[in-house]
Amino acid sequence: QVQLVESGGGLVQPGGSLRLSCAASGLIFNNYVMSWYRQAPGKERELVATISNASGGTNYADSVKGRFSISRDNFKNTVYLQMNSLKPEDTAVYYCKAFRRSVMYWGQGTQVTVAS
């Protein structure tokens, strides 16, 4: 059974930092492209960042470039999202996704709230 479990969310002040983790089990982790998405209240889920399975190449939404960094540890079966210089508009539930060919898995999400 595939499981993706996010952690690391919470309440942080504007300008602060958080590191999200997504631990995967039940799949061959290094075969999967890993992504972070987020969904704010009343808005559609949006792609935040992606890291490839092979080269480790990354892509980011324009709104987070220069502030967020995605990485993965294929030995720990974990993908991370380092979030710096957080803004109130970053408030959302953050989800990780594993994708390979036509197969995808989602985690349950972790809440990030940026407020003073």
Contacts in CASP RR format, 6 or more apart in sequence:
PFRMAT RR
TARGET T0000
AUTHOR 0000-0000-0000
METHOD contacts of the structure
MODEL  1
QVQLVESGGGLVQPGGSLRLSCAASGLIFNNYVMSWYRQAPGKERELVAT
ISNASGGTNYADSVKGRFSISRDNFKNTVYLQMNSLKPEDTAVYYCKAFR
RSVMYWGQGTQVTVAS
1 26 0 8 1.000
2 24 0 8 1.000
2 25 0 8 1.000
2 26 0 8 1.000
2 27 0 8 1.000
2 98 0 8 1.000
2 105 0 8 1.000
3 24 0 8 1.000
3 25 0 8 1.000
3 26 0 8 1.000
3 107 0 8 1.000
4 22 0 8 1.000
4 23 0 8 1.000
4 24 0 8 1.000
4 96 0 8 1.000
4 97 0 8 1.000
4 98 0 8 1.000
4 105 0 8 1.000
4 106 0 8 1.000
4 107 0 8 1.000
4 108 0 8 1.000
5 22 0 8 1.000
5 23 0 8 1.000
5 24 0 8 1.000
5 25 0 8 1.000
5 107 0 8 1.000
5 108 0 8 1.000
6 20 0 8 1.000
6 21 0 8 1.000
6 22 0 8 1.000
6 94 0 8 1.000
6 95 0 8 1.000
6 96 0 8 1.000
6 107 0 8 1.000
6 108 0 8 1.000
6 109 0 8 1.000
6 110 0 8 1.000
7 20 0 8 1.000
7 21 0 8 1.000
7 22 0 8 1.000
7 23 0 8 1.000
7 110 0 8 1.000
8 18 0 8 1.000
8 19 0 8 1.000
8 20 0 8 1.000
8 21 0 8 1.000
8 110 0 8 1.000
9 18 0 8 1.000
9 20 0 8 1.000
9 94 0 8 1.000
9 110 0 8 1.000
9 111 0 8 1.000
9 112 0 8 1.000
10 18 0 8 1.000
10 110 0 8 1.000
10 111 0 8 1.000
10 112 0 8 1.000
10 113 0 8 1.000
11 113 0 8 1.000
11 114 0 8 1.000
11 115 0 8 1.000
12 18 0 8 1.000
12 86 0 8 1.000
12 112 0 8 1.000
12 113 0 8 1.000
12 114 0 8 1.000
13 114 0 8 1.000
13 115 0 8 1.000
13 116 0 8 1.000
14 86 0 8 1.000
14 87 0 8 1.000
14 88 0 8 1.000
14 114 0 8 1.000
14 115 0 8 1.000
14 116 0 8 1.000
15 84 0 8 1.000
15 85 0 8 1.000
15 86 0 8 1.000
15 87 0 8 1.000
15 114 0 8 1.000
16 84 0 8 1.000
16 85 0 8 1.000
16 86 0 8 1.000
16 114 0 8 1.000
17 82 0 8 1.000
17 83 0 8 1.000
17 84 0 8 1.000
17 85 0 8 1.000
17 86 0 8 1.000
18 83 0 8 1.000
18 86 0 8 1.000
18 112 0 8 1.000
19 80 0 8 1.000
19 81 0 8 1.000
19 82 0 8 1.000
19 83 0 8 1.000
20 36 0 8 1.000
20 80 0 8 1.000
20 81 0 8 1.000
20 83 0 8 1.000
20 94 0 8 1.000
20 96 0 8 1.000
20 110 0 8 1.000
20 112 0 8 1.000
21 78 0 8 1.000
21 79 0 8 1.000
21 80 0 8 1.000
22 34 0 8 1.000
22 36 0 8 1.000
22 78 0 8 1.000
22 79 0 8 1.000
22 80 0 8 1.000
22 81 0 8 1.000
22 96 0 8 1.000
22 107 0 8 1.000
23 76 0 8 1.000
23 77 0 8 1.000
23 78 0 8 1.000
24 32 0 8 1.000
24 34 0 8 1.000
24 77 0 8 1.000
24 78 0 8 1.000
24 79 0 8 1.000
24 98 0 8 1.000
24 105 0 8 1.000
25 77 0 8 1.000
27 98 0 8 1.000
27 105 0 8 1.000
29 74 0 8 1.000
29 77 0 8 1.000
29 98 0 8 1.000
30 53 0 8 1.000
30 74 0 8 1.000
31 53 0 8 1.000
31 100 0 8 1.000
32 53 0 8 1.000
32 98 0 8 1.000
32 99 0 8 1.000
32 100 0 8 1.000
33 50 0 8 1.000
33 51 0 8 1.000
33 52 0 8 1.000
33 53 0 8 1.000
33 98 0 8 1.000
33 99 0 8 1.000
33 100 0 8 1.000
34 50 0 8 1.000
34 51 0 8 1.000
34 53 0 8 1.000
34 70 0 8 1.000
34 72 0 8 1.000
34 79 0 8 1.000
34 96 0 8 1.000
34 97 0 8 1.000
34 98 0 8 1.000
34 99 0 8 1.000
35 47 0 8 1.000
35 48 0 8 1.000
35 49 0 8 1.000
35 50 0 8 1.000
35 51 0 8 1.000
35 96 0 8 1.000
35 97 0 8 1.000
35 99 0 8 1.000
36 47 0 8 1.000
36 48 0 8 1.000
36 49 0 8 1.000
36 50 0 8 1.000
36 70 0 8 1.000
36 79 0 8 1.000
36 81 0 8 1.000
36 94 0 8 1.000
36 95 0 8 1.000
36 96 0 8 1.000
36 97 0 8 1.000
37 45 0 8 1.000
37 46 0 8 1.000
37 47 0 8 1.000
37 48 0 8 1.000
37 94 0 8 1.000
37 95 0 8 1.000
37 96 0 8 1.000
37 97 0 8 1.000
38 45 0 8 1.000
38 46 0 8 1.000
38 48 0 8 1.000
38 90 0 8 1.000
38 92 0 8 1.000
38 93 0 8 1.000
38 94 0 8 1.000
38 95 0 8 1.000
38 112 0 8 1.000
39 45 0 8 1.000
39 46 0 8 1.000
39 92 0 8 1.000
39 93 0 8 1.000
39 95 0 8 1.000
40 89 0 8 1.000
40 91 0 8 1.000
40 92 0 8 1.000
40 93 0 8 1.000
43 92 0 8 1.000
45 95 0 8 1.000
46 61 0 8 1.000
47 61 0 8 1.000
48 60 0 8 1.000
48 61 0 8 1.000
48 64 0 8 1.000
48 68 0 8 1.000
48 81 0 8 1.000
48 94 0 8 1.000
49 58 0 8 1.000
49 59 0 8 1.000
49 60 0 8 1.000
49 61 0 8 1.000
49 64 0 8 1.000
49 68 0 8 1.000
49 69 0 8 1.000
49 70 0 8 1.000
49 81 0 8 1.000
50 58 0 8 1.000
50 59 0 8 1.000
50 70 0 8 1.000
51 57 0 8 1.000
51 58 0 8 1.000
51 70 0 8 1.000
51 71 0 8 1.000
51 72 0 8 1.000
51 79 0 8 1.000
52 58 0 8 1.000
53 100 0 8 1.000
56 72 0 8 1.000
58 69 0 8 1.000
58 70 0 8 1.000
60 66 0 8 1.000
60 68 0 8 1.000
60 70 0 8 1.000
63 89 0 8 1.000
64 83 0 8 1.000
64 90 0 8 1.000
67 83 0 8 1.000
67 84 0 8 1.000
67 85 0 8 1.000
67 86 0 8 1.000
68 81 0 8 1.000
68 82 0 8 1.000
68 83 0 8 1.000
68 84 0 8 1.000
69 81 0 8 1.000
69 82 0 8 1.000
69 84 0 8 1.000
70 79 0 8 1.000
70 80 0 8 1.000
70 81 0 8 1.000
70 82 0 8 1.000
71 79 0 8 1.000
71 80 0 8 1.000
71 82 0 8 1.000
72 78 0 8 1.000
72 79 0 8 1.000
72 80 0 8 1.000
73 79 0 8 1.000
73 80 0 8 1.000
79 96 0 8 1.000
81 94 0 8 1.000
83 90 0 8 1.000
83 112 0 8 1.000
86 112 0 8 1.000
86 114 0 8 1.000
87 114 0 8 1.000
88 114 0 8 1.000
88 115 0 8 1.000
89 114 0 8 1.000
90 112 0 8 1.000
90 114 0 8 1.000
91 112 0 8 1.000
91 113 0 8 1.000
91 114 0 8 1.000
91 115 0 8 1.000
92 111 0 8 1.000
92 112 0 8 1.000
93 109 0 8 1.000
93 110 0 8 1.000
93 111 0 8 1.000
93 112 0 8 1.000
94 109 0 8 1.000
94 110 0 8 1.000
94 111 0 8 1.000
94 112 0 8 1.000
95 106 0 8 1.000
95 107 0 8 1.000
95 108 0 8 1.000
95 109 0 8 1.000
96 106 0 8 1.000
96 107 0 8 1.000
96 109 0 8 1.000
97 104 0 8 1.000
97 105 0 8 1.000
97 106 0 8 1.000
97 107 0 8 1.000
98 104 0 8 1.000
98 105 0 8 1.000
99 105 0 8 1.000
END
